[in-house]
Amino acid sequence: MSKPDPKTFGHEFRNALGQFATGVTIVTTMDGEQKPVGVTASSFNSVSLDPPLILWSLAKTAHSMPAYQKSGGFNVHVLASHQDSLSNQFARPSDDKFVGVEWGPCADGFPLLPEYAALFRCKTSFQYEGGDHIIFVGEVIDFERNELPPLLFHSGRYADTKVKDLDIPTDPGVDLADASFTENFLLYLISRAHFQTSNPVRQAAQDIGLSETEYFCISILTMNGELYQQEVISRLEHTGHIPDADIFARLERKALIKRSGDKVAIAEQGRNIFVEFLSLSKSLDEQIKKHFTPEEVASATKFLQKIIDITGTDIPELW
Ligand SMILES: Cc1cc2nc3c(=O)[nH]c(=O)nc-3n(C[C@H](O)[C@H](O)[C@H](O)COP(=O)(O)O)c2cc1C
């Protein structure tokens, strides 16, 4: 953190504070002549639940300061999203800020505005010195909430709330009574993502007359050199693709592998086909990643790797 420059400190301090988004309130009270007064204040905040206390602060230079210091109470109106011009009306010094506002007195005689997202009627409990402001702490006597979106204030401008979507699905994804599942069922999503992303390669293999089991067989042999037939079979069994007794003879006839006694190895043509499929997979991988940020890719990779680690303790590495 750099040392603040005294020439620009005030401006930068305000800008930094402006990063703290707040709601907007109008705080009203009565002055000594029983005239309504009000100010726009974004310094409102909650303090205590028991007893119910709130606070807000007012500049010592505010014309209405004496009224708040003496009245013994005030009403805090939390403004609704459409009330930005009312907020401006109460933020400008004026002899009658209530012009055009249909206000009425509350039970304690303090001004009540006709509309708000929430209202807190307060008795002034404490007043504290706070530099160039006075901090008012109010005990909440009564409050009310209306189903209206609130007005926000951020970096010197009004704003609306934009609620973020919940990332966590609330639906458990499976209904055992119904023997059904929805798209929030993680294992279904993983299977479906795998099925869809491997489809182009499966299709390409089919186009040249290779079954999925045969494709797995040539991939194991490309990556492992020479293996006993039984080794290839046991590795394939873990994928759920059980090879038939004829698989090696068939692949040799297609010139994709070479047999020598009980051992098998990849032939040049088999290796070329596998490399072709591998580059198809790689380009699909790149295309899919383009839809995500590097951070999303990194966390998805970590997530999938962890699932593999958790669920695959007794399964040998395939290749
Ligand atoms: C969105 C917004 C929030 C404000 N918040 C505060 C505040 O918390 N405290 C304050 O003293 N002035 C705040 N002001 C400025 C006062 O509303 C303004 O200075 C007001 O006119 C002072 O009251 P007065 O008319 O009695 O002098 C805010 C102004 C705006 C536009």
The ligand as a Tripos MOL2 file, in Angstrom:
@<TRIPOS>MOLECULE
LIG
   31    33     1     0     0
SMALL
NO_CHARGES

@<TRIPOS>ATOM
      1 C1        -26.9360    9.1500   -1.8140 C.3       1 LIG1
      2 C2        -26.5680   10.2010   -0.7980 C.ar      1 LIG1
      3 C3        -26.1920    9.8180    0.4700 C.ar      1 LIG1
      4 C4        -25.8600   10.7620    1.4440 C.ar      1 LIG1
      5 N1        -25.5230   10.3520    2.6800 N.ar      1 LIG1
      6 C5        -25.2120   11.2600    3.6300 C.ar      1 LIG1
      7 C6        -24.9120   10.8610    4.9670 C.ar      1 LIG1
      8 O1        -24.9110    9.6670    5.2990 O.2       1 LIG1
      9 N2        -24.5920   11.7980    5.8790 N.ar      1 LIG1
     10 C7        -24.5670   13.1400    5.5440 C.ar      1 LIG1
     11 O2        -24.2690   13.9560    6.4030 O.2       1 LIG1
     12 N3        -24.8750   13.5360    4.2900 N.ar      1 LIG1
     13 C8        -25.2140   12.6590    3.3310 C.ar      1 LIG1
     14 N4        -25.5700   13.0710    2.0780 N.ar      1 LIG1
     15 C9        -25.6370   14.4990    1.7890 C.3       1 LIG1
     16 C10       -26.8670   15.1190    2.4280 C.3       1 LIG1
     17 O3        -28.0490   14.4640    2.0370 O.3       1 LIG1
     18 C11       -26.9870   16.5980    2.0710 C.3       1 LIG1
     19 O4        -25.7920   17.2330    2.3400 O.3       1 LIG1
     20 C12       -28.1280   17.2540    2.7880 C.3       1 LIG1
     21 O5        -28.5530   18.3370    2.0540 O.3       1 LIG1
     22 C13       -27.7240   17.7520    4.1760 C.3       1 LIG1
     23 O6        -28.8440   18.2170    4.8700 O.3       1 LIG1
     24 P1        -29.2190   19.7490    5.1210 P.3       1 LIG1
     25 O7        -30.1410   20.0700    3.9880 O.co2     1 LIG1
     26 O8        -29.8580   19.7040    6.4290 O.co2     1 LIG1
     27 O9        -27.9470   20.5980    5.0840 O.co2     1 LIG1
     28 C14       -25.9010   12.1400    1.1020 C.ar      1 LIG1
     29 C15       -26.2660   12.5270   -0.1850 C.ar      1 LIG1
     30 C16       -26.6010   11.5640   -1.1290 C.ar      1 LIG1
     31 C17       -27.0030   11.9860   -2.5050 C.3       1 LIG1
@<TRIPOS>BOND
     1     1     2 1
     2     2     3 ar
     3     2    30 ar
     4     3     4 ar
     5     4     5 ar
     6     4    28 ar
     7     5     6 ar
     8     6     7 ar
     9     6    13 1
    10     7     8 2
    11     7     9 ar
    12     9    10 ar
    13    10    11 2
    14    10    12 ar
    15    12    13 ar
    16    13    14 ar
    17    14    15 1
    18    14    28 ar
    19    15    16 1
    20    16    17 1
    21    16    18 1
    22    18    19 1
    23    18    20 1
    24    20    21 1
    25    20    22 1
    26    22    23 1
    27    23    24 1
    28    24    25 2
    29    24    26 1
    30    24    27 1
    31    28    29 ar
    32    29    30 ar
    33    30    31 1
@<TRIPOS>SUBSTRUCTURE
     1 LIG1         1 GROUP 0 **** ****
